[in-house]
Amino acid sequence: MIRRRLDLTLPQNPTSDQLDILALEPFYGGARKIMLETLIHHSRHRWTLLKLPPRRMERRLTAAANWFAEQLSRHWVGRVDLLFTSEALNLADLVRLLPEVAQKPSVVYFHDNQLPDPPPVRINAKDVVNMATAQAATELWFNTSYHLDNFARRASALISRHPELSTRDPMPEILQKTRLMPPPIDLSVSGDISPFKQLQRRKQLIFVETRDTDMRLLNDGLHLLRDRGENFDLVTVGPVKELSSDFARTPLPEWDDYAHTAAMFQTDVFLSARRAAAVDHYAVRAVMARCWPVVPADGFYPEIIPENLQERCLYDGTPDGLANCIQDAWYLQMPEAANESLLASLKRYDAIANCRAMDDRLSEVAVSYGMAHESMEE
């Protein structure tokens, strides 16, 4: 194998038209994989992607920086104008192991955060990784308003309990470099209904995504629905080991987007039991496929449900509330133009518009960083 040194030198005149971007993703799966694939597909910039499979987040937080640093120090990947990564990487460790990275602007996309719930009782090394990354990055992008607020609340609570952080509060500086950047979600498959016109929507067929789900809430709510005399079937995506075997279900592989969309055009309810979700791309795509959403009244979900429909779509996080909301969807008349209102709320996730906005902002970050670096050298 030919080994060449990674070129991390700053270009003399950085240009915003087309950047060379190095993307590092330690947890390449689920929403992270979908977001990066969509962004890279629509981007005008040139991307080099290094990735690790989505296994054991705690290991990724503590060890991924070492693996990427070794790969980058040994193998040439071309010129780099900007580093793009997710919060699953300890950026501070990467900079320490590979000092050349500190010469480049870095953007960190927070899909979720691994900060402890406040107030943190015991603090371990994993709990402060996201804080170290936030301090080391040039700019931080958050997928939803809820997640940004959640991060700020958890980070502030962590700082107050951590002596090393509380001596100098980094939050003002961190918040100054945060931006809300909704993920680009490719809705073209759902938007073009022609391949699915022959599919018939089946009453009392429920689409459920089970990863990161409160399985006790899901099972209790569905059992309560069954106890009320409702006969229903499930279409599931994700692990089903903890899902009650009392319910008939058709499992779909997580990688098959086309099958997911086809199922969404056949089910009449999309059900989520994910609590405090930072984002849920399945919910967005289900609404685009005219599948009625029944989702918790917390996390990011209120951001995609218009105010006039929240009473009909959001439940209180209890099994009784879940069952009631599904029955309302089946038996109560829908508000006028309900589907149109839901579809209008999804514009913030349009893949083309969001990728263009991300491209433009990446260019601005690179150019601003280059100009600041030149000023410092003078």
Secondary structure, 3 states (H helix, E strand, C coil): CCCCCCECCCCCCCCCCCCEEEEEECCCCHHHHHHHHHHHHHCCCEEEEEECCCCCHHHHHHHHHHHHHHHHHHCCCCECCEEEEECCCCHHHHHHHCHHHHHCCEEEEECCCCCCCCCCCCCCHHHHHHHHHHHHCCEEEECCHHHHHHHHHHHHHHHHHCHHHHCCCCHHHHHHCEEECCCCECCHHHHCCHHHCCCCCEEEEEEEECCCCCHHHHHHHHHHHHHCCCCCEEEEECCCCCCCCCCCEEEECCCCHHHHHHHHCCEEEEECCCCCCCCCHHHHHHHHCCCEEEEECCCCHHHCCCHHHHHHHEECCCHHHHHHHHHHHHHCCCCCCHHHHHHHHHHHHEHHHHHHHHHHHHHHHHHHHHHHHHHHHC
